[in-house]
C-alpha cells in the first residue's frame, strides 16, 4: 500500500494486447498495485508490438505496462487456475479482456470468484459486451470503431472511410473500463459489495458519437465524411500560411467578430451570410476562402502571435518532435523521462489528468516477463522457493 489515490487497491490484470491492459495502466498510474498475469514463455503479445523496435524491443510496452508487476501463470491448467484464484481472492479488482465465456471455461467464473471475494470488482472488456447475439465474436478495436460509427465519418468525402493513426477503439474501451471500475469502487463504499463492469469496444466508440443517432432518427440527416471540418461549424479549419497550415477555431459569435476585425473586414461580422452560427455553417466554404486569402501572405509564427494576442483559438498540428520542443509541454511536464535499462533516457506522456492533492505518478516502466514471480508467489501467497521452482519446472509459471 502507498499514499497514492488508489494506493490501497490491488488489481489483477489478466487481459492482453491493448484494451484491458490500457485500463490497468490508467489504474496503475494513480497508485493501484497492478499484478499482470502473463503466459509463461511468451507473455503479452504487446511485448512485441510497435512500429519501431530498437534492439528488437517494443517501445510501446514500457508505457502500456508501466507501474505493473509481471507474473507468469498458465491459466489453461488446473494448477494455474488454482493459483489465479488465490491471487484474485486477495484483490479488489480483476481486469480481463478475453472473449465471453473464457473465464468460465477456466474455472474462474465471476459468480464463483465473487462468492469467494464478495468485494471483488470484475472489469470485463470485450468487442461486443458480455451478452447479445454478437457477444461470442472476436472483437478488435478496428471493428469496434467501424461498428460504433466513427470510421464512417472519418476521412475525406471522396475517399473510403479512414481511421485515426492510433488504436482509438481499444483505448476508449480501456478508458471507459477504468471509469466503470472507479464508479464500482465508489458504490462498494456504500454497499460493501463488488460488481461486474462490462465495457464493449463498439459502445465505447458510440459514446463519442454526439448527436449522430437522433440526427438520423429525428431529422433524417446522415453524417458523412467531411475531411478537416465539422459540418455547420465555421470558421474552424486549417488555413495556409507562407510556411505551413495553421488551425483557427473562431466559430463562436464573439470570436468571429474579433477575427473579422483583425482581418480588416469588420463588416463581415454583420454580413447576413456570416453574422450567426447557422449562417456561417451554411456558407463555410466561402468563409474559409476569405480567411485563407488573408492568412496565406503571413508566416505561421507571426499569424499565431496575432491570433493569440486577440484571444482567437489557434495552433499548429503537432508531431512528436514539436511536443518535445514545446515550452508549454515542458512547463506542464506533459512528457516525462525515465531511465530504461536498454533504451536509456526514455520519454513518454505523463499521467493524466492532474490532481492537486493526490497526483498520479509513473513509478516504474514495463517489467520483464515474470519479474515479480518471487514477490507475488512468495510474499503474497506464501510459497517457498522450492514450491516456486517446482511450478517453474512444470510450466505452471
N, C-alpha and C positions, 0 to 999 in steps of 0.2 A: 504493500500500500504506500502511496505517495501523497503529496499535498495538492496534486493537480485536481482539476474539476471532476474528472472521472477516475481519480486515483484509487477509489475504493472498489472498483469493478474489475472482475476477471471475465474476459471474453475468450471463448474458444472459437477459432475460425477454421471451418472445415472446407470452405469454398476454394476454388482455384480459378485461374485466369483472372478476370477483372472485376465483375460486378460485386460479388461477395467480398473479395479482398479490399476493394475500394471502401466499402462500408467499414471493414476492420481498420483500415488506415485512418479514416476520419475519427473513429472512437479512440484509437491509439494516440492520435495527435493531441487529444485532450486528457491523456494520462491513464486510460484504461490499460490494464495488463492484457495484452492480446497474445494468446498461445495459438500459434498457427500449426495445424496438423497437416503434414505433407506425406505423400507416398515415399517409402524408403527407396533410395537409389536414384529416383528421378526428380522428385519434388514437384512443386507447382510449375507448369509449363511457362509461366511468366518469367521464370529464371532465364529463359532463352529468348524471350520476345524483345522486340525493339528494332528500329530502323538501322541504328549503328551499334556495333558491338566491338569496341576496342578490347583487346586482349581476349576476344571471343566471349565477352561477358555482356550481359544486358545492362543498359543504362537506365532502364525503367524499373528493374527490380529493387535497387536501393531506395527508391522513392515509395513504390507501392507497398513494400514490406517494412518500411521504417517503423520504429517503435514496436516491433513484434518479436516474439520468441518463436523459434522454429523447433518443432519436434517431429520426428518421423514416426509413422504408425500405419500399418497395413489394415485399413478398415474393412477389407474383404475377408478377413479371417476371424473366427470366434475369439481368438486371443486378443487381436487388435480391437475388436468391438468391446470386449470386456474392459480393456484399458481405457478406451474412449469414454465409456460410461462412468468410470471412476473420476476421470478428469472433469467431465461435464457435471457430475454431482457436486463439484466444488466451484462451479462457475455461476455467474449472473446471467450471461448471455451466450447463446450458441448462434453463430452466423454460418449459414450453409447456402450454397447455390447449385446443388445437384438437381437433376430432374425430379419432379414429384414422385414419391414412392421409393426413392433410393434409400433414404434413411430407414424406412420401414423394412426394406429387404435386408438391411444390415443389422436388424435387431435393435435399431435406435429410434423407434417410433416416438414422435413428440409426446404422445399421451403417456407412454411409459417413462420417458425422461422427466416429464413434469410431475409424474406421480412420485418419483424418487426425489425430485427437487422442485417443489411447488412454486418457488420464486423464480424459476428459470424462464427467461425470455428467449424464444426461438425465432430468429430472424431468417426468413426463407426468401431467397432471391432467385427468380426463375424468369424464363422468357414470357410465359403466359399466365402465371399465377398457379395457385395450388388446386384450382377447380376449373370447371368449364371444359368444353369439348376439345380445346387445343392444349390443355394442360400437359398431356404426355409428350408433346412435340419437343424436339431440341430447339432451343432458342438462343441465338446470338444477338448482340447489340444491333447489328446492321438490320436484322429482321424486325426487331422491336422499333427501330427508328422508322422503318417503312410502314409498319402497321399502325404506329402511333401518330403518323401524319406528317412528321417533319421532313421526311425525304421528298415528298411530293411538292412541297412549297419551297424547296431549297435549290437554287441554281438560276440559270438564265432561262427565259421563257422559250427560246428556240432550241433548247437542248434537253436531253433526258434529265430526270431528277438527279441531283448531285448529293454529296454528303459533306459533312464537316470533316476536317482532316484530323480529328481525334475520335476516340471511342465514346461518343456522346451518350448513346443509349445505355451502355454499361455503367458509365459513371453517374448518370442520372438515377438509374435504378439503385446504385450503391448509396447515393446521397439520400434518396427517399428512404432507403432501408435504415440508414443511420438516424434519420429524423424519426421514423417509426419506432426505432429502438429507444430513443430518448423519451418519446411520448409514453411508451410502455413502462419505462423505468419510473416516470413521474406517477403514472397510475398505480404502480406497485407500492409506492409510498403510502397510498391510501388503503389499498386492498390487501397488501401483503402477498399477492399472487402475481405470477408471471403470465404471459400470454404469447400468442403467435403473431408475428409481424410478417405480412405477405406482400412482398414488393415484386411486381411484374415489370419487365423491361418496357413493354408496349404502353403500359399505363403510366409509367414514369415519364415517357415522352409525351403521351396525351396530356399530362398535367401542364405542359408548357404551351399548349396549342391555343391559348387565349379564347377568343370567341368563334373559333373555326366551326364548331358543330352547330350552334344556333344560327350562324350566318347562313348555313345551308338549309337547315330545317325551317327557319322562320322567314328569312329574307330571300332564299333561293339563290344565294351567292356562293360560288365555288372559288375558293382561293387558288390562285395559280402561282407559278414561279415568276418572280419579279426582279431577279438579279440583285443589284445592290441597294434597292429601295424597298420600302414598305408601301403598299397601295394607300393612297389618300393621306400620306404623311409627308408634308413638304413645307419648306425645303429641308431635306435630310438625305445627303448623298455624298459621294466623293467628287471633288471638283479639281480641275487641272491647275497646276502652277508651273513655273519655269523649271522646277526640278522634281516634280512628282506630285501625286494627288494628296489632297487634304480633305479630311472628313469634316463637314459642317452640319450641325443639327440645330436649325433655327425654326422649328415648326410651331413653336408656341407664339401666340399673337404678339406679346410684348418683345420677345426676342427677335422675331421677324421685323418688327418696326425698327429696332436698333440696327439690324443688318442692312435694311433698306437705306437708312440714313448714312451708314458707314460706306455704302456703295455710291453715295452721292445721288441716290434716287429716292428721296424720302416720299415722293408722291406715290411710289409703288405700294406703300403700306396702306393707302386708302383706295387704291385701284380695286374696283369690284371683282377683278379676276384673282386678286391675291389678298384681299382685306380680311378674309375669315379662314378658319381652319379648313372648312369644306371647300371653299373656292380655291385655295392653294392646292389641295389634293386633286381637284378636278383639272387644274392647269399646271401640274407638277413639271411636265416636260418643258413647257415654255419657260417656267420659272428657273429650272435648272440651267437652261441655255443662257439666261440673263446673268445668273450668278457665275457660271463658268466663264463667260466673256470677261467678267470683272476680275476673277481670280487668276486667269491664265497669264496675265502680264506681270505677276508678282512672284517673288521667291516664297517657298513654303515657310521659311523661318519668319520673314517679315509679315507675311499674312497671318500666321498664327499669333504673333505678338499683338497685332492689331485686333484680332478677334478676341483674344483673351482680355485685353485691356478694356474692351467694350462689353464684356460679360456674355459673349456668344460661345456656346459649347463647340469646341473644335479640337481636332487632334490628328495624329498620324496613325497609320496602320503598323503596329509594332511587329518586329521579328525578335527572335531571341537575343540577337546582338544589340538591338535597340533597348530591350528591357535591361540588359546587363549594364548599359551605359547611362541609363536614365537617372537623374538625381532624385526624382520622386520615389522611384523604386528603392533607391538606396536609403533615403530618409525613413521610409516606412518599413525597411527590412523585409520587403516582399520576397526577395530572393536571399537565401542564406547559403553558407558554405560549411561543409563538414569534411573531415579527413576520412578518405576511403582507403582501405589497405592496398587496393590495386590501382585505382584511378587517381589517387592523391586528392587534391583540392576538388571537392565535388559540389557544384552549385545546384540548387533546386528551389522550388517555390516553398515559402514558409507556411506555417499553419494559418488557416483562415476559417472562420472570422476571428478578429481580435477581441479579447475580453480584457476589461480593465483590471479585474481583481484575480482572476484565475485563468491566465492565458495558456494556450497550448504550447507545446514545445516539441521539437524533433530531438529526441534523446539518443537514438541510435539509427543507423542505416540498416537496410535489409540484411538479415542474418544469413550465415552459411547454412546449408541443409543439415538439420539435426543439431545445430549448435547448442541448443538448450535441453537436449535429451537428459543429461545428468541432473540438471536443475529441476526439471519438471518431474521426471520419473523418480528421482532420488528424493529431493526436498519436498515436493508436493504429495507424491503418492507413497513415499517411504520405502521405495525399493532399494535393495542393496546393490552394490557394484556387481556382485555375481549375478543377481537377477537381471540387471540391465545387460550384462554381457550375454546371458543366455537368450534374451529377447533379440539381441542383435544377430546372434548366430542363427536363430531360427527364422530370421527375416521378418519378425513381427514389428521391429522398429528399425 
